[in-house]
Amino acid sequence: MAIQNVKKSINIPIDTVQKIGGMVILSLREYKKLCEKVTPMYQLKGKEASEVDNLVRDGQREYKAGKCKTIKSLADLD
């Protein structure tokens, strides 16, 4: 079992806090919930859903067939 050193306090210089305009401290659980709420969720139906399904299916087919290439920037696209 690993031994962990745990500090009982966190020291943040006031200059740093003022420079960046403040700080927020959240638990990891609360942070994850906040991130989930920020991410938009879309539910497509009908023709729109079918079009996206076909687009994904075609992309997967092309990827498996080796038709995709790795690029370093958008300038590499032909």
PDB file with one MODEL, atoms N, CA, C and O in Angstrom:
MODEL        1
ATOM      1  N   MET A   1       0.843  -1.163   0.000  1.00  0.00           N
ATOM      2  CA  MET A   1       0.000   0.000   0.000  1.00  0.00           C
ATOM      3  C   MET A   1       0.895   1.234   0.000  1.00  0.00           C
ATOM      4  O   MET A   1       1.851   1.311   0.771  1.00  0.00           O
ATOM      5  N   ALA A   2       0.586   2.201  -0.864  1.00  0.00           N
ATOM      6  CA  ALA A   2       1.394   3.409  -0.988  1.00  0.00           C
ATOM      7  C   ALA A   2       1.053   4.394   0.122  1.00  0.00           C
ATOM      8  O   ALA A   2      -0.108   4.559   0.498  1.00  0.00           O
ATOM      9  N   ILE A   3       2.083   5.038   0.630  1.00  0.00           N
ATOM     10  CA  ILE A   3       1.888   6.058   1.658  1.00  0.00           C
ATOM     11  C   ILE A   3       1.796   7.406   0.956  1.00  0.00           C
ATOM     12  O   ILE A   3       2.648   7.749   0.136  1.00  0.00           O
ATOM     13  N   GLN A   4       0.763   8.161   1.281  1.00  0.00           N
ATOM     14  CA  GLN A   4       0.572   9.468   0.664  1.00  0.00           C
ATOM     15  C   GLN A   4       0.719  10.563   1.708  1.00  0.00           C
ATOM     16  O   GLN A   4       0.199  10.462   2.819  1.00  0.00           O
ATOM     17  N   ASN A   5       1.433  11.604   1.331  1.00  0.00           N
ATOM     18  CA  ASN A   5       1.525  12.775   2.189  1.00  0.00           C
ATOM     19  C   ASN A   5       0.390  13.714   1.818  1.00  0.00           C
ATOM     20  O   ASN A   5       0.273  14.127   0.664  1.00  0.00           O
ATOM     21  N   VAL A   6      -0.436  14.048   2.781  1.00  0.00           N
ATOM     22  CA  VAL A   6      -1.570  14.917   2.532  1.00  0.00           C
ATOM     23  C   VAL A   6      -1.413  16.178   3.353  1.00  0.00           C
ATOM     24  O   VAL A   6      -1.268  16.120   4.574  1.00  0.00           O
ATOM     25  N   LYS A   7      -1.442  17.323   2.680  1.00  0.00           N
ATOM     26  CA  LYS A   7      -1.376  18.596   3.385  1.00  0.00           C
ATOM     27  C   LYS A   7      -2.771  18.958   3.869  1.00  0.00           C
ATOM     28  O   LYS A   7      -3.772  18.572   3.263  1.00  0.00           O
ATOM     29  N   LYS A   8      -2.825  19.686   4.943  1.00  0.00           N
ATOM     30  CA  LYS A   8      -4.108  20.082   5.490  1.00  0.00           C
ATOM     31  C   LYS A   8      -4.554  21.446   4.984  1.00  0.00           C
ATOM     32  O   LYS A   8      -5.658  21.897   5.287  1.00  0.00           O
ATOM     33  N   SER A   9      -3.694  22.096   4.215  1.00  0.00           N
ATOM     34  CA  SER A   9      -4.066  23.410   3.692  1.00  0.00           C
ATOM     35  C   SER A   9      -3.486  23.590   2.294  1.00  0.00           C
ATOM     36  O   SER A   9      -2.546  22.903   1.892  1.00  0.00           O
ATOM     37  N   ILE A  10      -4.069  24.526   1.578  1.00  0.00           N
ATOM     38  CA  ILE A  10      -3.598  24.877   0.244  1.00  0.00           C
ATOM     39  C   ILE A  10      -3.233  26.355   0.284  1.00  0.00           C
ATOM     40  O   ILE A  10      -4.044  27.185   0.695  1.00  0.00           O
ATOM     41  N   ASN A  11      -2.042  26.682  -0.130  1.00  0.00           N
ATOM     42  CA  ASN A  11      -1.588  28.074  -0.143  1.00  0.00           C
ATOM     43  C   ASN A  11      -1.552  28.577  -1.577  1.00  0.00           C
ATOM     44  O   ASN A  11      -0.831  28.040  -2.418  1.00  0.00           O
ATOM     45  N   ILE A  12      -2.331  29.607  -1.846  1.00  0.00           N
ATOM     46  CA  ILE A  12      -2.355  30.232  -3.165  1.00  0.00           C
ATOM     47  C   ILE A  12      -2.042  31.710  -2.960  1.00  0.00           C
ATOM     48  O   ILE A  12      -2.765  32.404  -2.246  1.00  0.00           O
ATOM     49  N   PRO A  13      -0.981  32.189  -3.575  1.00  0.00           N
ATOM     50  CA  PRO A  13      -0.613  33.597  -3.394  1.00  0.00           C
ATOM     51  C   PRO A  13      -1.741  34.533  -3.851  1.00  0.00           C
ATOM     52  O   PRO A  13      -2.326  34.330  -4.915  1.00  0.00           O
ATOM     53  N   ILE A  14      -2.038  35.551  -3.049  1.00  0.00           N
ATOM     54  CA  ILE A  14      -3.106  36.496  -3.350  1.00  0.00           C
ATOM     55  C   ILE A  14      -2.841  37.220  -4.663  1.00  0.00           C
ATOM     56  O   ILE A  14      -3.777  37.558  -5.386  1.00  0.00           O
ATOM     57  N   ASP A  15      -1.565  37.459  -4.975  1.00  0.00           N
ATOM     58  CA  ASP A  15      -1.213  38.107  -6.241  1.00  0.00           C
ATOM     59  C   ASP A  15      -1.682  37.277  -7.430  1.00  0.00           C
ATOM     60  O   ASP A  15      -2.183  37.816  -8.417  1.00  0.00           O
ATOM     61  N   THR A  16      -1.516  35.969  -7.327  1.00  0.00           N
ATOM     62  CA  THR A  16      -1.943  35.070  -8.401  1.00  0.00           C
ATOM     63  C   THR A  16      -3.459  35.110  -8.559  1.00  0.00           C
ATOM     64  O   THR A  16      -3.966  35.192  -9.678  1.00  0.00           O
ATOM     65  N   VAL A  17      -4.170  35.052  -7.459  1.00  0.00           N
ATOM     66  CA  VAL A  17      -5.629  35.077  -7.500  1.00  0.00           C
ATOM     67  C   VAL A  17      -6.128  36.381  -8.118  1.00  0.00           C
ATOM     68  O   VAL A  17      -7.033  36.365  -8.952  1.00  0.00           O
ATOM     69  N   GLN A  18      -5.555  37.487  -7.720  1.00  0.00           N
ATOM     70  CA  GLN A  18      -5.964  38.783  -8.252  1.00  0.00           C
ATOM     71  C   GLN A  18      -5.600  38.907  -9.728  1.00  0.00           C
ATOM     72  O   GLN A  18      -6.354  39.483 -10.512  1.00  0.00           O
ATOM     73  N   LYS A  19      -4.450  38.368 -10.101  1.00  0.00           N
ATOM     74  CA  LYS A  19      -3.990  38.464 -11.491  1.00  0.00           C
ATOM     75  C   LYS A  19      -4.925  37.725 -12.443  1.00  0.00           C
ATOM     76  O   LYS A  19      -5.194  38.210 -13.542  1.00  0.00           O
ATOM     77  N   ILE A  20      -5.423  36.556 -12.033  1.00  0.00           N
ATOM     78  CA  ILE A  20      -6.285  35.764 -12.919  1.00  0.00           C
ATOM     79  C   ILE A  20      -7.764  36.042 -12.705  1.00  0.00           C
ATOM     80  O   ILE A  20      -8.608  35.466 -13.391  1.00  0.00           O
ATOM     81  N   GLY A  21      -8.085  36.918 -11.763  1.00  0.00           N
ATOM     82  CA  GLY A  21      -9.471  37.328 -11.575  1.00  0.00           C
ATOM     83  C   GLY A  21     -10.268  36.448 -10.650  1.00  0.00           C
ATOM     84  O   GLY A  21     -11.498  36.489 -10.696  1.00  0.00           O
ATOM     85  N   GLY A  22      -9.640  35.661  -9.819  1.00  0.00           N
ATOM     86  CA  GLY A  22     -10.347  34.822  -8.852  1.00  0.00           C
ATOM     87  C   GLY A  22     -10.138  33.353  -9.125  1.00  0.00           C
ATOM     88  O   GLY A  22      -9.532  32.969 -10.125  1.00  0.00           O
ATOM     89  N   MET A  23     -10.652  32.532  -8.218  1.00  0.00           N
ATOM     90  CA  MET A  23     -10.511  31.082  -8.344  1.00  0.00           C
ATOM     91  C   MET A  23     -11.780  30.414  -7.841  1.00  0.00           C
ATOM     92  O   MET A  23     -12.519  30.968  -7.027  1.00  0.00           O
ATOM     93  N   VAL A  24     -12.013  29.210  -8.346  1.00  0.00           N
ATOM     94  CA  VAL A  24     -13.127  28.391  -7.892  1.00  0.00           C
ATOM     95  C   VAL A  24     -12.564  27.018  -7.551  1.00  0.00           C
ATOM     96  O   VAL A  24     -11.780  26.459  -8.318  1.00  0.00           O
ATOM     97  N   ILE A  25     -12.954  26.480  -6.417  1.00  0.00           N
ATOM     98  CA  ILE A  25     -12.510  25.145  -6.023  1.00  0.00           C
ATOM     99  C   ILE A  25     -13.746  24.263  -5.936  1.00  0.00           C
ATOM    100  O   ILE A  25     -14.678  24.546  -5.182  1.00  0.00           O
ATOM    101  N   LEU A  26     -13.738  23.193  -6.717  1.00  0.00           N
ATOM    102  CA  LEU A  26     -14.861  22.253  -6.768  1.00  0.00           C
ATOM    103  C   LEU A  26     -14.368  20.843  -6.502  1.00  0.00           C
ATOM    104  O   LEU A  26     -13.204  20.526  -6.745  1.00  0.00           O
ATOM    105  N   SER A  27     -15.246  20.011  -6.011  1.00  0.00           N
ATOM    106  CA  SER A  27     -14.907  18.589  -5.913  1.00  0.00           C
ATOM    107  C   SER A  27     -14.883  18.018  -7.329  1.00  0.00           C
ATOM    108  O   SER A  27     -15.488  18.583  -8.240  1.00  0.00           O
ATOM    109  N   LEU A  28     -14.193  16.915  -7.509  1.00  0.00           N
ATOM    110  CA  LEU A  28     -14.112  16.286  -8.822  1.00  0.00           C
ATOM    111  C   LEU A  28     -15.493  15.880  -9.308  1.00  0.00           C
ATOM    112  O   LEU A  28     -15.803  16.033 -10.490  1.00  0.00           O
ATOM    113  N   ARG A  29     -16.318  15.370  -8.421  1.00  0.00           N
ATOM    114  CA  ARG A  29     -17.680  14.961  -8.772  1.00  0.00           C
ATOM    115  C   ARG A  29     -18.493  16.156  -9.286  1.00  0.00           C
ATOM    116  O   ARG A  29     -19.186  16.060 -10.299  1.00  0.00           O
ATOM    117  N   GLU A  30     -18.396  17.272  -8.573  1.00  0.00           N
ATOM    118  CA  GLU A  30     -19.132  18.474  -8.967  1.00  0.00           C
ATOM    119  C   GLU A  30     -18.613  19.015 -10.303  1.00  0.00           C
ATOM    120  O   GLU A  30     -19.396  19.467 -11.138  1.00  0.00           O
ATOM    121  N   TYR A  31     -17.299  18.970 -10.501  1.00  0.00           N
ATOM    122  CA  TYR A  31     -16.697  19.419 -11.755  1.00  0.00           C
ATOM    123  C   TYR A  31     -17.199  18.571 -12.927  1.00  0.00           C
ATOM    124  O   TYR A  31     -17.544  19.112 -13.977  1.00  0.00           O
ATOM    125  N   LYS A  32     -17.241  17.252 -12.753  1.00  0.00           N
ATOM    126  CA  LYS A  32     -17.720  16.367 -13.822  1.00  0.00           C
ATOM    127  C   LYS A  32     -19.182  16.641 -14.154  1.00  0.00           C
ATOM    128  O   LYS A  32     -19.562  16.650 -15.325  1.00  0.00           O
ATOM    129  N   LYS A  33     -20.008  16.866 -13.123  1.00  0.00           N
ATOM    130  CA  LYS A  33     -21.414  17.199 -13.366  1.00  0.00           C
ATOM    131  C   LYS A  33     -21.538  18.492 -14.158  1.00  0.00           C
ATOM    132  O   LYS A  33     -22.355  18.591 -15.074  1.00  0.00           O
ATOM    133  N   LEU A  34     -20.731  19.477 -13.806  1.00  0.00           N
ATOM    134  CA  LEU A  34     -20.742  20.757 -14.501  1.00  0.00           C
ATOM    135  C   LEU A  34     -20.344  20.568 -15.968  1.00  0.00           C
ATOM    136  O   LEU A  34     -20.963  21.151 -16.858  1.00  0.00           O
ATOM    137  N   CYS A  35     -19.332  19.769 -16.219  1.00  0.00           N
ATOM    138  CA  CYS A  35     -18.900  19.500 -17.595  1.00  0.00           C
ATOM    139  C   CYS A  35     -19.994  18.815 -18.399  1.00  0.00           C
ATOM    140  O   CYS A  35     -20.187  19.136 -19.572  1.00  0.00           O
ATOM    141  N   GLU A  36     -20.708  17.886 -17.796  1.00  0.00           N
ATOM    142  CA  GLU A  36     -21.798  17.190 -18.483  1.00  0.00           C
ATOM    143  C   GLU A  36     -22.907  18.151 -18.869  1.00  0.00           C
ATOM    144  O   GLU A  36     -23.491  18.021 -19.944  1.00  0.00           O
ATOM    145  N   LYS A  37     -23.203  19.109 -18.012  1.00  0.00           N
ATOM    146  CA  LYS A  37     -24.267  20.069 -18.290  1.00  0.00           C
ATOM    147  C   LYS A  37     -23.885  21.029 -19.406  1.00  0.00           C
ATOM    148  O   LYS A  37     -24.753  21.504 -20.139  1.00  0.00           O
ATOM    149  N   VAL A  38     -22.609  21.316 -19.540  1.00  0.00           N
ATOM    150  CA  VAL A  38     -22.140  22.269 -20.543  1.00  0.00           C
ATOM    151  C   VAL A  38     -22.154  21.642 -21.936  1.00  0.00           C
ATOM    152  O   VAL A  38     -22.381  22.338 -22.926  1.00  0.00           O
ATOM    153  N   THR A  39     -21.917  20.349 -22.018  1.00  0.00           N
ATOM    154  CA  THR A  39     -21.865  19.659 -23.302  1.00  0.00           C
ATOM    155  C   THR A  39     -23.263  19.543 -23.872  1.00  0.00           C
ATOM    156  O   THR A  39     -24.142  18.962 -23.235  1.00  0.00           O
ATOM    157  N   PRO A  40     -23.491  20.092 -25.078  1.00  0.00           N
ATOM    158  CA  PRO A  40     -24.841  20.025 -25.659  1.00  0.00           C
ATOM    159  C   PRO A  40     -25.215  18.606 -26.076  1.00  0.00           C
ATOM    160  O   PRO A  40     -24.371  17.840 -26.541  1.00  0.00           O
ATOM    161  N   MET A  41     -26.465  18.272 -25.906  1.00  0.00           N
ATOM    162  CA  MET A  41     -26.982  16.969 -26.314  1.00  0.00           C
ATOM    163  C   MET A  41     -28.043  17.191 -27.386  1.00  0.00           C
ATOM    164  O   MET A  41     -28.942  18.017 -27.226  1.00  0.00           O
ATOM    165  N   TYR A  42     -27.928  16.448 -28.470  1.00  0.00           N
ATOM    166  CA  TYR A  42     -28.893  16.556 -29.547  1.00  0.00           C
ATOM    167  C   TYR A  42     -29.511  15.200 -29.806  1.00  0.00           C
ATOM    168  O   TYR A  42     -28.824  14.179 -29.785  1.00  0.00           O
ATOM    169  N   GLN A  43     -30.791  15.190 -30.045  1.00  0.00           N
ATOM    170  CA  GLN A  43     -31.494  13.962 -30.399  1.00  0.00           C
ATOM    171  C   GLN A  43     -32.104  14.179 -31.771  1.00  0.00           C
ATOM    172  O   GLN A  43     -33.104  14.883 -31.913  1.00  0.00           O
ATOM    173  N   LEU A  44     -31.493  13.567 -32.785  1.00  0.00           N
ATOM    174  CA  LEU A  44     -32.006  13.708 -34.140  1.00  0.00           C
ATOM    175  C   LEU A  44     -33.043  12.634 -34.408  1.00  0.00           C
ATOM    176  O   LEU A  44     -32.972  11.528 -33.873  1.00  0.00           O
ATOM    177  N   LYS A  45     -34.007  12.981 -35.246  1.00  0.00           N
ATOM    178  CA  LYS A  45     -35.066  12.038 -35.597  1.00  0.00           C
ATOM    179  C   LYS A  45     -35.304  12.071 -37.099  1.00  0.00           C
ATOM    180  O   LYS A  45     -34.987  13.049 -37.776  1.00  0.00           O
ATOM    181  N   GLY A  46     -35.858  11.004 -37.591  1.00  0.00           N
ATOM    182  CA  GLY A  46     -36.274  10.944 -38.991  1.00  0.00           C
ATOM    183  C   GLY A  46     -35.130  11.034 -39.980  1.00  0.00           C
ATOM    184  O   GLY A  46     -34.103  10.372 -39.830  1.00  0.00           O
ATOM    185  N   LYS A  47     -35.325  11.872 -41.001  1.00  0.00           N
ATOM    186  CA  LYS A  47     -34.376  11.989 -42.099  1.00  0.00           C
ATOM    187  C   LYS A  47     -33.005  12.475 -41.612  1.00  0.00           C
ATOM    188  O   LYS A  47     -31.975  11.979 -42.070  1.00  0.00           O
ATOM    189  N   GLU A  48     -32.988  13.439 -40.691  1.00  0.00           N
ATOM    190  CA  GLU A  48     -31.716  13.955 -40.175  1.00  0.00           C
ATOM    191  C   GLU A  48     -30.918  12.855 -39.493  1.00  0.00           C
ATOM    192  O   GLU A  48     -29.707  12.757 -39.690  1.00  0.00           O
ATOM    193  N   ALA A  49     -31.580  12.027 -38.695  1.00  0.00           N
ATOM    194  CA  ALA A  49     -30.909  10.927 -38.000  1.00  0.00           C
ATOM    195  C   ALA A  49     -30.348   9.925 -39.003  1.00  0.00           C
ATOM    196  O   ALA A  49     -29.227   9.443 -38.843  1.00  0.00           O
ATOM    197  N   SER A  50     -31.118   9.614 -40.026  1.00  0.00           N
ATOM    198  CA  SER A  50     -30.666   8.663 -41.055  1.00  0.00           C
ATOM    199  C   SER A  50     -29.446   9.192 -41.794  1.00  0.00           C
ATOM    200  O   SER A  50     -28.515   8.441 -42.082  1.00  0.00           O
ATOM    201  N   GLU A  51     -29.453  10.505 -42.106  1.00  0.00           N
ATOM    202  CA  GLU A  51     -28.317  11.104 -42.810  1.00  0.00           C
ATOM    203  C   GLU A  51     -27.042  11.028 -41.972  1.00  0.00           C
ATOM    204  O   GLU A  51     -25.972  10.713 -42.494  1.00  0.00           O
ATOM    205  N   VAL A  52     -27.153  11.311 -40.695  1.00  0.00           N
ATOM    206  CA  VAL A  52     -25.977  11.239 -39.825  1.00  0.00           C
ATOM    207  C   VAL A  52     -25.516   9.791 -39.686  1.00  0.00           C
ATOM    208  O   VAL A  52     -24.315   9.524 -39.722  1.00  0.00           O
ATOM    209  N   ASP A  53     -26.439   8.863 -39.529  1.00  0.00           N
ATOM    210  CA  ASP A  53     -26.082   7.442 -39.431  1.00  0.00           C
ATOM    211  C   ASP A  53     -25.326   6.996 -40.678  1.00  0.00           C
ATOM    212  O   ASP A  53     -24.319   6.295 -40.581  1.00  0.00           O
ATOM    213  N   ASN A  54     -25.814   7.404 -41.854  1.00  0.00           N
ATOM    214  CA  ASN A  54     -25.155   7.031 -43.114  1.00  0.00           C
ATOM    215  C   ASN A  54     -23.767   7.659 -43.210  1.00  0.00           C
ATOM    216  O   ASN A  54     -22.821   7.015 -43.664  1.00  0.00           O
ATOM    217  N   LEU A  55     -23.646   8.904 -42.788  1.00  0.00           N
ATOM    218  CA  LEU A  55     -22.357   9.584 -42.825  1.00  0.00           C
ATOM    219  C   LEU A  55     -21.338   8.863 -41.940  1.00  0.00           C
ATOM    220  O   LEU A  55     -20.194   8.661 -42.348  1.00  0.00           O
ATOM    221  N   VAL A  56     -21.745   8.482 -40.744  1.00  0.00           N
ATOM    222  CA  VAL A  56     -20.864   7.762 -39.826  1.00  0.00           C
ATOM    223  C   VAL A  56     -20.516   6.389 -40.392  1.00  0.00           C
ATOM    224  O   VAL A  56     -19.357   5.975 -40.353  1.00  0.00           O
ATOM    225  N   ARG A  57     -21.506   5.689 -40.913  1.00  0.00           N
ATOM    226  CA  ARG A  57     -21.281   4.350 -41.484  1.00  0.00           C
ATOM    227  C   ARG A  57     -20.286   4.424 -42.641  1.00  0.00           C
ATOM    228  O   ARG A  57     -19.378   3.598 -42.734  1.00  0.00           O
ATOM    229  N   ASP A  58     -20.455   5.417 -43.525  1.00  0.00           N
ATOM    230  CA  ASP A  58     -19.534   5.573 -44.660  1.00  0.00           C
ATOM    231  C   ASP A  58     -18.125   5.895 -44.176  1.00  0.00           C
ATOM    232  O   ASP A  58     -17.143   5.375 -44.708  1.00  0.00           O
ATOM    233  N   GLY A  59     -18.033   6.747 -43.173  1.00  0.00           N
ATOM    234  CA  GLY A  59     -16.728   7.099 -42.626  1.00  0.00           C
ATOM    235  C   GLY A  59     -16.018   5.899 -42.018  1.00  0.00           C
ATOM    236  O   GLY A  59     -14.812   5.726 -42.195  1.00  0.00           O
ATOM    237  N   GLN A  60     -16.765   5.077 -41.308  1.00  0.00           N
ATOM    238  CA  GLN A  60     -16.172   3.866 -40.722  1.00  0.00           C
ATOM    239  C   GLN A  60     -15.701   2.911 -41.806  1.00  0.00           C
ATOM    240  O   GLN A  60     -14.638   2.303 -41.683  1.00  0.00           O
ATOM    241  N   ARG A  61     -16.483   2.779 -42.861  1.00  0.00           N
ATOM    242  CA  ARG A  61     -16.116   1.911 -43.977  1.00  0.00           C
ATOM    243  C   ARG A  61     -14.814   2.396 -44.634  1.00  0.00           C
ATOM    244  O   ARG A  61     -13.909   1.605 -44.903  1.00  0.00           O
ATOM    245  N   GLU A  62     -14.738   3.705 -44.885  1.00  0.00           N
ATOM    246  CA  GLU A  62     -13.540   4.262 -45.507  1.00  0.00           C
ATOM    247  C   GLU A  62     -12.321   4.107 -44.591  1.00  0.00           C
ATOM    248  O   GLU A  62     -11.220   3.828 -45.066  1.00  0.00           O
ATOM    249  N   TYR A  63     -12.514   4.286 -43.288  1.00  0.00           N
ATOM    250  CA  TYR A  63     -11.410   4.133 -42.342  1.00  0.00           C
ATOM    251  C   TYR A  63     -10.893   2.695 -42.351  1.00  0.00           C
ATOM    252  O   TYR A  63      -9.684   2.466 -42.391  1.00  0.00           O
ATOM    253  N   LYS A  64     -11.817   1.721 -42.314  1.00  0.00           N
ATOM    254  CA  LYS A  64     -11.421   0.310 -42.314  1.00  0.00           C
ATOM    255  C   LYS A  64     -10.745  -0.080 -43.621  1.00  0.00           C
ATOM    256  O   LYS A  64      -9.883  -0.959 -43.641  1.00  0.00           O
ATOM    257  N   ALA A  65     -11.139   0.581 -44.721  1.00  0.00           N
ATOM    258  CA  ALA A  65     -10.551   0.273 -46.028  1.00  0.00           C
ATOM    259  C   ALA A  65      -9.203   0.965 -46.221  1.00  0.00           C
ATOM    260  O   ALA A  65      -8.546   0.762 -47.242  1.00  0.00           O
ATOM    261  N   GLY A  66      -8.787   1.776 -45.256  1.00  0.00           N
ATOM    262  CA  GLY A  66      -7.499   2.446 -45.344  1.00  0.00           C
ATOM    263  C   GLY A  66      -7.504   3.687 -46.227  1.00  0.00           C
ATOM    264  O   GLY A  66      -6.449   4.121 -46.689  1.00  0.00           O
ATOM    265  N   LYS A  67      -8.671   4.258 -46.464  1.00  0.00           N
ATOM    266  CA  LYS A  67      -8.778   5.434 -47.334  1.00  0.00           C
ATOM    267  C   LYS A  67      -8.527   6.741 -46.592  1.00  0.00           C
ATOM    268  O   LYS A  67      -8.516   7.805 -47.210  1.00  0.00           O
ATOM    269  N   CYS A  68      -8.326   6.681 -45.285  1.00  0.00           N
ATOM    270  CA  CYS A  68      -8.096   7.889 -44.495  1.00  0.00           C
ATOM    271  C   CYS A  68      -6.603   8.139 -44.374  1.00  0.00           C
ATOM    272  O   CYS A  68      -5.800   7.206 -44.381  1.00  0.00           O
ATOM    273  N   LYS A  69      -6.240   9.415 -44.261  1.00  0.00           N
ATOM    274  CA  LYS A  69      -4.837   9.740 -44.085  1.00  0.00           C
ATOM    275  C   LYS A  69      -4.689  10.681 -42.892  1.00  0.00           C
ATOM    276  O   LYS A  69      -5.615  11.411 -42.538  1.00  0.00           O
ATOM    277  N   THR A  70      -3.514  10.650 -42.285  1.00  0.00           N
ATOM    278  CA  THR A  70      -3.214  11.508 -41.145  1.00  0.00           C
ATOM    279  C   THR A  70      -2.694  12.841 -41.652  1.00  0.00           C
ATOM    280  O   THR A  70      -1.833  12.889 -42.530  1.00  0.00           O
ATOM    281  N   ILE A  71      -3.224  13.926 -41.092  1.00  0.00           N
ATOM    282  CA  ILE A  71      -2.759  15.260 -41.485  1.00  0.00           C
ATOM    283  C   ILE A  71      -2.275  15.985 -40.226  1.00  0.00           C
ATOM    284  O   ILE A  71      -2.724  15.693 -39.117  1.00  0.00           O
ATOM    285  N   LYS A  72      -1.362  16.924 -40.415  1.00  0.00           N
ATOM    286  CA  LYS A  72      -0.856  17.704 -39.290  1.00  0.00           C
ATOM    287  C   LYS A  72      -1.588  19.031 -39.164  1.00  0.00           C
ATOM    288  O   LYS A  72      -1.618  19.622 -38.085  1.00  0.00           O
ATOM    289  N   SER A  73      -2.181  19.508 -40.262  1.00  0.00           N
ATOM    290  CA  SER A  73      -2.950  20.741 -40.215  1.00  0.00           C
ATOM    291  C   SER A  73      -3.971  20.719 -41.347  1.00  0.00           C
ATOM    292  O   SER A  73      -3.902  19.876 -42.242  1.00  0.00           O
ATOM    293  N   LEU A  74      -4.913  21.648 -41.298  1.00  0.00           N
ATOM    294  CA  LEU A  74      -5.925  21.712 -42.341  1.00  0.00           C
ATOM    295  C   LEU A  74      -5.316  22.077 -43.686  1.00  0.00           C
ATOM    296  O   LEU A  74      -5.920  21.806 -44.724  1.00  0.00           O
ATOM    297  N   ALA A  75      -4.141  22.683 -43.695  1.00  0.00           N
ATOM    298  CA  ALA A  75      -3.452  23.022 -44.948  1.00  0.00           C
ATOM    299  C   ALA A  75      -3.034  21.764 -45.707  1.00  0.00           C
ATOM    300  O   ALA A  75      -2.782  21.832 -46.910  1.00  0.00           O
ATOM    301  N   ASP A  76      -2.957  20.626 -45.032  1.00  0.00           N
ATOM    302  CA  ASP A  76      -2.583  19.366 -45.679  1.00  0.00           C
ATOM    303  C   ASP A  76      -3.722  18.759 -46.484  1.00  0.00           C
ATOM    304  O   ASP A  76      -3.500  17.823 -47.254  1.00  0.00           O
ATOM    305  N   LEU A  77      -4.941  19.275 -46.322  1.00  0.00           N
ATOM    306  CA  LEU A  77      -6.077  18.743 -47.078  1.00  0.00           C
ATOM    307  C   LEU A  77      -5.986  19.181 -48.517  1.00  0.00           C
ATOM    308  O   LEU A  77      -5.620  20.321 -48.804  1.00  0.00           O
ATOM    309  N   ASP A  78      -6.319  18.275 -49.435  1.00  0.00           N
ATOM    310  CA  ASP A  78      -6.269  18.611 -50.867  1.00  0.00           C
ATOM    311  C   ASP A  78      -7.557  19.249 -51.309  1.00  0.00           C
ATOM    312  O   ASP A  78      -7.703  19.600 -52.479  1.00  0.00           O
TER     313      ASP A  78
ENDMDL
END
